[in-house]
């Protein structure tokens, strides 16, 4: 009891947010009004003490006792990759979770992407608010709408182009890991789907204004993008077996680890939360072989069985509760 909380604390110190919930209050111990997490990161003989506090809706972050004012200045300094049982939703659920997954990776490796994403999301909220206020008006002043559209086009175009480049770079790692996990019997593809592949965002916003007003929200843009995961030219979401989906998920997360390691020149902490139950022997053996490699500097594992995961690699840490 409590083993997932330990991994959650490590993840929170890396990203100042929970892996499992967007509601900070759910992380607070019953009967308390806040929480405090403290950890020490050490790399290349340099130590950094990180403290994160949350109380009554206010979050505070300190690094070596100095306050961090902007989260964009912190994200990317310390990284972790979590694999948990519910992660299969990346494959099975809707597009929003896949967009958030890509955005989370790129926000760590590209500060401009992170800032553009925040600007796009803010402009999108403002444009949607304008649409709701103006839907009943017979005449419109389009001055503010044009301003919001300019922001969406500026930031949305960059986000789209950066995502395209990411897919091209990422799929190389993905295919490599899936081949190991599955035995190399299937052809894998990762396809990025976006409205901007057919028309510019400026054109989409102008032509879609009538429908946007009727629906009171922006119907086209990079906030509707998706990724298709396929095996042998068939969508794994619809046609993949449970075993194929598990292998695909592990390959996605291991490719994420490798991408971050290459981009940031530093290995993330790998967090594995109770993922080995009901895993067939072949996939378990393949996964063990991969994460026993020297490039995985620190792996924190929670499990209900005392498995001999990592052989002689003493840097691995297993938490068995």
C-alpha positions in Angstrom: 0.0 0.0 0.0 1.4 3.4 -1.0 4.0 2.1 -3.6 2.4 4.1 -6.4 2.6 7.3 -4.3 6.4 7.0 -4.2 6.6 6.9 -8.0 4.1 9.7 -8.2 6.3 11.8 -5.9 9.3 11.3 -8.2 7.2 12.2 -11.2 5.8 15.3 -9.5 9.3 16.6 -8.7 10.2 16.3 -12.3 7.1 18.0 -13.8 5.4 19.7 -10.9 2.2 17.9 -11.7 0.6 14.5 -11.1 0.9 11.7 -13.6 -2.5 10.3 -12.7 -4.8 13.3 -12.1 -5.2 16.9 -13.0 -6.8 17.8 -9.7 -4.2 18.7 -7.2 -6.6 18.3 -4.3 -6.8 14.6 -4.9 -3.1 14.3 -4.0 -3.6 15.7 -0.5 -3.8 13.3 2.4 -7.3 13.1 3.9 -7.6 15.7 6.7 -4.8 17.9 5.5 -4.9 21.1 3.5 -1.8 20.7 1.4 1.3 18.7 0.7 5.1 19.1 0.4 7.5 17.0 -1.6 11.3 17.2 -1.4 13.9 15.3 -3.4 17.5 15.4 -4.4 18.6 15.0 -8.0 22.2 14.0 -8.6 24.0 13.9 -12.0 27.6 14.3 -12.9 28.5 14.9 -9.3 26.1 17.8 -9.1 23.2 17.8 -6.6 20.0 19.8 -6.9 17.5 19.9 -4.1 13.9 20.4 -5.3 11.0 21.2 -3.1 7.4 21.5 -4.3 4.6 22.7 -2.1 0.8 22.9 -2.7 -1.7 24.5 -0.4 -5.1 26.0 -0.9 -4.7 26.1 -4.7 -1.2 27.8 -4.6 1.8 25.9 -5.8 5.4 26.9 -4.9 8.6 25.4 -6.4 12.1 25.8 -5.1 15.5 24.6 -6.5 18.4 24.7 -4.1 16.2 27.0 -1.9 15.8 29.5 -4.8 12.1 30.0 -5.9 11.3 29.1 -9.5 8.9 31.7 -10.9 8.2 30.3 -14.3 7.4 26.7 -14.9 8.8 27.0 -18.5 12.2 27.6 -16.9 12.0 24.4 -15.0 10.4 21.8 -17.2 13.1 19.8 -19.0 15.7 20.0 -16.2 14.7 16.7 -14.6 12.8 14.1 -16.6 11.0 10.8 -16.0 9.1 8.3 -18.1 6.2 6.5 -16.3 4.6 3.3 -17.5 1.4 2.4 -15.7 -1.5 0.0 -16.3 -3.9 2.7 -17.5 -1.5 4.0 -20.1 -3.2 1.6 -22.6 -5.7 4.5 -22.9 -3.1 6.2 -25.2 -4.0 3.5 -27.8 -7.6 2.8 -26.9 -9.1 6.3 -26.1 -9.7 9.5 -28.0 -7.3 11.9 -29.7 -6.9 14.3 -26.7 -4.8 11.9 -24.7 -2.4 11.4 -27.6 -2.1 15.1 -28.2 -1.2 15.6 -24.6 1.3 12.8 -24.7 3.1 14.4 -27.7 2.9 17.9 -26.1 4.3 16.6 -22.9 7.4 15.2 -24.7 8.0 18.3 -26.8 7.5 20.7 -24.0 10.5 19.2 -22.3 12.8 19.3 -25.3 11.8 22.6 -27.0 11.1 25.6 -24.8 9.7 27.5 -27.7 7.2 24.7 -28.3 6.1 24.9 -24.7 5.6 28.7 -24.8 3.8 28.5 -28.2 1.5 25.8 -26.8 0.5 28.0 -23.9 -0.1 30.9 -26.2 -2.2 28.8 -28.6 -4.3 27.4 -25.7 -4.9 30.9 -24.3 -5.9 32.4 -27.7 -8.1 29.4 -28.3 -10.0 30.0 -25.0 -10.4 33.7 -25.9 -11.6 32.9 -29.4 -14.2 30.4 -28.1 -15.4 33.0 -25.5 -15.8 35.5 -28.4 -17.8 33.0 -30.4 -20.2 32.4 -27.4 -20.7 36.2 -26.9 -21.3 37.0 -30.5 -23.4 34.0 -31.7 -26.7 36.0 -31.2 -25.5 39.3 -32.5 -26.8 40.4 -36.0 -23.7 42.4 -36.6 -20.2 41.6 -35.5 -17.1 43.6 -34.7 -14.4 41.3 -36.0 -11.4 43.2 -34.6 -10.8 40.9 -31.6 -11.5 37.8 -33.7 -8.9 38.8 -36.2 -6.4 39.3 -33.3 -7.1 35.9 -31.9 -6.9 34.3 -35.3 -3.5 35.8 -35.9 -2.2 34.3 -32.6 -3.7 30.9 -33.5 -2.1 31.0 -36.9 1.3 32.1 -35.6 1.6 29.6 -32.8 -0.5 26.8 -34.4 1.6 26.7 -37.5 4.8 26.3 -35.5 3.3 23.6 -33.3 2.1 21.7 -36.4 5.5 21.8 -38.1 7.3 20.8 -34.9 4.9 17.8 -34.4 5.5 16.7 -37.9 9.3 16.7 -37.4 8.9 14.9 -34.1 6.9 12.1 -35.7 9.7 11.5 -38.3 12.4 11.4 -35.5 10.3 9.4 -33.0 9.2 6.6 -35.3 12.8 5.4 -35.8 13.0 4.6 -32.0 9.5 3.2 -31.9 10.2 0.7 -34.7 13.4 -0.4 -33.1 11.8 -1.2 -29.7 8.7 -2.8 -31.2 10.8 -5.1 -33.2 12.6 -6.3 -30.1 9.4 -6.7 -28.1 7.3 -8.4 -30.8 10.0 -10.5 -32.6 9.9 -8.3 -35.7 6.9 -10.0 -37.4 4.8 -7.0 -38.0 5.1 -3.7 -40.0 4.5 -0.7 -37.7 3.4 2.8 -38.8 2.8 6.1 -36.9 0.6 8.5 -38.9 0.0 12.1 -37.9 -3.4 13.5 -38.9 -4.0 17.2 -39.0 -6.4 19.7 -40.6 -3.3 21.7 -41.6 -2.1 19.0 -44.0 -4.8 20.1 -46.4 -5.1 23.8 -45.8 -3.4 26.6 -43.9 -4.8 27.4 -40.5 -5.7 30.9 -41.6 -7.9 29.5 -44.4 -9.5 27.0 -42.1 -10.4 29.6 -39.5 -11.9 31.9 -42.1 -13.9 29.3 -43.9 -15.1 27.7 -40.7 -16.3 30.8 -39.0 -20.0 30.2 -39.7 -20.0 26.7 -38.2 -17.8 27.9 -35.4 -20.4 30.5 -34.5 -23.2 28.0 -34.6 -21.3 25.5 -32.4 -19.8 28.3 -30.2 -16.3 26.8 -30.4 -13.4 26.5 -32.8 -13.9 23.3 -34.8 -10.6 23.2 -36.8 -7.0 23.6 -35.8 -4.1 21.8 -34.2 -6.1 21.2 -31.1 -8.0 18.6 -33.1 -4.9 16.7 -34.4 -4.5 13.0 -33.8 -2.0 10.1 -34.3 -2.9 6.8 -35.8 -1.1 3.7 -34.5 -1.1 0.9 -37.0 0.3 -2.6 -37.5 0.3 -4.2 -41.0 -1.7 -1.2 -42.3 -4.5 -1.9 -39.8 -5.4 0.4 -36.8 -4.2 -1.3 -33.7 -6.9 0.5 -31.7 -9.6 -1.4 -33.7 -7.9 -4.6 -34.7 -4.9 -5.2 -32.4 -4.8 -8.0 -29.8 -4.2 -7.3 -26.2 -0.7 -8.6 -26.6 0.0 -6.4 -29.6 -1.3 -3.3 -27.8 0.9 -4.0 -24.7 4.0 -4.4 -26.9 3.0 -1.2 -28.8 2.5 0.7 -25.5 5.9 -0.4 -24.1 7.6 0.5 -27.4 6.0 3.9 -27.3 7.2 4.6 -23.8 10.7 3.2 -24.4 11.0 5.3 -27.5 9.9 8.3 -25.4 12.7 7.5 -23.0 15.3 7.3 -25.9 14.0 10.4 -27.5 14.3 12.4 -24.3 17.8 10.9 -23.6 19.1 12.0 -27.1 17.5 15.4 -27.1 18.5 16.4 -23.5 21.8 14.4 -23.4 20.6 13.0 -20.1 18.8 9.7 -19.2 15.4 10.1 -17.6 14.3 8.1 -14.6 12.2 5.2 -15.7 9.2 4.5 -13.5 7.4 1.2 -13.9 4.2 0.9 -11.8 2.9 -2.6 -11.4 2.9 -3.4 -15.1 4.1 -7.0 -15.1 1.0 -8.8 -14.0 -0.6 -10.8 -16.8 2.3 -10.1 -19.1 3.2 -13.2 -21.1 6.7 -14.7 -20.6 8.1 -13.7 -24.0 7.2 -10.0 -23.6 8.3 -10.0 -20.0 11.7 -11.4 -20.9 12.1 -8.9 -23.8 11.2 -6.0 -21.6 13.6 -7.1 -18.9 16.4 -7.4 -21.4 15.9 -3.9 -22.6 15.6 -2.1 -19.3 18.6 -4.0 -17.9 20.8 -2.1 -20.4 23.4 0.3 -19.2 21.6 3.3 -20.7 18.8 3.0 -18.1 20.7 4.6 -15.3 17.9 4.5 -12.8 14.7 2.4 -12.9 12.1 2.5 -10.1 9.8 -0.5 -10.1 6.8 -1.4 -8.1 5.6 -5.0 -8.2 3.8 -7.5 -6.1 6.4 -10.2 -6.7 10.1 -10.3 -6.0 11.3 -10.7 -9.5 15.0 -10.7 -10.4 14.7 -7.9 -13.0 18.1 -6.5 -13.5 20.8 -9.1 -12.9 24.0 -7.5 -11.9 23.1 -3.9 -12.7 23.3 -2.4 -9.2 22.0 1.0 -10.3 18.5 -0.4 -10.6 16.2 0.1 -7.7 13.2 -2.1 -7.1 10.5 -1.1 -4.6 8.6 -4.1 -3.5 5.6 -3.4 -1.3 
